[in-house]
Amino acid sequence: MDVLNRSLADAGPIGPQTRLAYGVCLATDVKNYTRLSENMEPQALAQLMNDYFALVNGHIEARDGKIADMRGDAVLALWADTEGQAELRRRACLAAISLRDALDEFNRLPDRPKLETRIGLHAGEVALGTLGAAGGHLEFRAVGDIVNTASRVEGLNKSLGTTLLATAAASESIGEVFA
């Protein structure tokens, strides 16, 4: 705990702070994860999820995305900047496609449960920064409609029987890489 306290003290004044940016948000969720976690030994589940997150994170980071949050089986990734909106959308969409394809291969490996993953993308204005209480618990967060909408788009895959959906805001003007 002393190392954490010293690191925080060395970082300078800390408190809730955000700034506006244009961003593309990618949200993922694993189908039937609750059932899977109820039926696997914790160590086996931990190893499976570590392998899964390494794959997911690798494809996001390869296209310059940043992991904004990981909870249970869900990942929230973000591409954000004040310029280059079409390029951000292109990179996010390419990451989503390569991730979907890599997960198909991941799920063909023998002797492991399948982790069928739904992916949703949305783009727009986002507030980025630390949220929480000054002097208390702070976390880096992306806040705004794009986060909620990306999550809802990911969930829409369930109703449509699809694995990857993007809003028009996320896929406009990026060329022929996404349809």
C-alpha positions in Angstrom: 0.0 0.0 0.0 2.9 2.4 0.6 4.0 2.0 -3.0 0.5 3.0 -4.2 0.4 6.0 -1.8 3.8 7.2 -2.9 2.9 6.8 -6.6 -0.3 8.8 -6.1 1.6 11.5 -4.2 4.3 11.7 -6.9 1.6 12.1 -9.6 0.7 15.6 -8.3 -2.7 17.0 -7.3 -5.3 14.4 -8.0 -9.0 15.0 -8.2 -11.9 14.6 -10.5 -10.9 16.0 -13.9 -12.3 15.4 -17.4 -11.8 16.8 -20.9 -14.0 16.5 -24.0 -12.8 14.6 -27.0 -14.2 12.8 -30.1 -14.1 9.0 -29.5 -15.1 5.6 -30.8 -16.2 3.2 -28.2 -16.1 -0.6 -28.6 -18.0 -2.8 -26.1 -17.8 -6.5 -25.8 -19.6 -9.2 -23.8 -19.3 -13.0 -23.7 -22.4 -15.0 -24.3 -23.4 -17.2 -21.4 -20.5 -16.2 -19.2 -22.5 -16.5 -16.0 -23.3 -20.1 -16.7 -19.7 -20.8 -17.7 -18.3 -19.2 -14.4 -20.8 -21.3 -12.4 -19.6 -24.5 -14.0 -15.8 -24.1 -14.1 -13.2 -24.3 -11.4 -11.9 -20.8 -10.5 -8.3 -21.5 -11.6 -9.4 -22.9 -14.9 -11.7 -20.0 -15.5 -9.0 -17.5 -14.6 -6.6 -19.1 -17.1 -9.3 -19.1 -19.8 -10.1 -15.5 -19.2 -6.4 -14.5 -19.1 -6.0 -16.1 -22.5 -9.2 -14.4 -23.8 -8.2 -10.9 -22.5 -4.7 -11.2 -24.0 -6.4 -11.9 -27.3 -9.0 -9.1 -27.0 -6.5 -6.5 -25.7 -3.9 -7.4 -28.3 -6.3 -6.7 -31.2 -7.5 -3.5 -29.7 -4.0 -2.2 -28.9 -2.7 -3.2 -32.3 -5.1 -0.6 -33.8 -4.1 2.0 -31.2 -7.2 1.5 -29.0 -7.0 1.8 -25.2 -8.7 -0.4 -22.8 -10.9 1.9 -20.7 -12.5 -0.8 -18.5 -12.7 -4.6 -17.9 -15.4 -6.1 -15.7 -16.0 -9.8 -15.5 -16.1 -10.8 -19.1 -16.8 -7.4 -20.6 -14.3 -5.0 -22.2 -14.8 -1.4 -23.0 -12.2 0.1 -25.4 -11.8 3.6 -26.7 -10.1 5.5 -29.6 -10.1 9.2 -28.8 -8.6 12.4 -30.1 -9.4 15.9 -31.0 -8.6 15.3 -34.7 -8.7 12.5 -37.3 -12.2 11.3 -36.7 -12.4 9.2 -39.8 -9.1 7.5 -39.0 -10.2 6.8 -35.4 -13.4 5.2 -36.8 -11.4 3.2 -39.3 -9.0 1.8 -36.7 -11.8 0.9 -34.3 -13.8 -0.9 -37.1 -10.7 -2.8 -38.2 -9.9 -3.8 -34.7 -13.5 -5.1 -34.3 -13.2 -7.1 -37.5 -9.8 -8.6 -36.6 -11.0 -9.4 -33.1 -14.1 -11.2 -34.3 -12.0 -13.3 -36.7 -9.4 -14.1 -34.1 -12.2 -15.1 -31.6 -13.5 -17.5 -34.2 -10.1 -19.2 -34.3 -9.8 -19.0 -30.5 -13.1 -20.9 -30.2 -11.9 -23.7 -32.5 -9.1 -24.7 -30.1 -9.8 -28.0 -28.5 -10.4 -28.7 -24.8 -11.7 -25.3 -23.9 -15.2 -23.8 -23.7 -16.2 -21.4 -26.5 -16.3 -17.7 -25.6 -18.8 -16.4 -28.1 -18.4 -12.6 -28.0 -20.7 -9.9 -29.0 -19.1 -6.6 -30.1 -20.8 -3.1 -30.5 -19.3 0.2 -31.7 -20.5 3.8 -31.5 -18.8 7.2 -32.0 -19.3 10.7 -30.8 -18.3 13.2 -28.1 -16.9 11.8 -24.8 -15.6 13.1 -21.6 -12.3 11.4 -20.6 -10.6 11.6 -17.2 -10.6 10.7 -13.6 -14.0 10.4 -11.9 -14.7 9.9 -8.2 -14.1 11.8 -5.0 -11.1 14.0 -4.4 -9.0 12.4 -1.7 -11.0 9.1 -2.2 -11.3 6.5 -4.9 -10.7 7.8 -8.4 -10.8 5.9 -11.7 -10.1 6.8 -15.3 -13.3 6.7 -17.2 -14.9 7.5 -20.5 -18.3 9.1 -19.9 -21.0 10.0 -22.4 -23.7 8.7 -24.6 -21.2 6.8 -26.8 -20.3 4.5 -23.9 -24.0 3.6 -23.2 -24.9 3.4 -26.8 -21.9 1.1 -27.7 -23.0 -1.2 -24.8 -26.6 -1.2 -26.1 -25.4 -1.9 -29.6 -23.4 -4.8 -28.3 -26.5 -6.1 -26.5 -28.6 -5.7 -29.7 -26.4 -8.5 -31.2 -28.2 -10.9 -28.9 -31.7 -10.1 -30.4 -30.4 -10.1 -34.0 -28.3 -13.2 -33.7 -25.2 -11.3 -34.8 -21.7 -10.9 -33.3 -20.6 -7.4 -34.5 -22.7 -4.3 -35.0 -21.7 -0.7 -35.5 -23.8 2.5 -35.6 -23.6 4.7 -38.7 -21.7 7.2 -36.5 -19.0 4.6 -36.0 -18.7 3.4 -39.5 -19.3 6.5 -41.7 -16.6 7.7 -44.1 -14.1 4.9 -43.4 -13.9 3.4 -46.9 -14.7 -0.2 -47.9 -13.4 -1.8 -44.7 -16.8 -2.2 -43.1 -20.3 -2.8 -44.2 
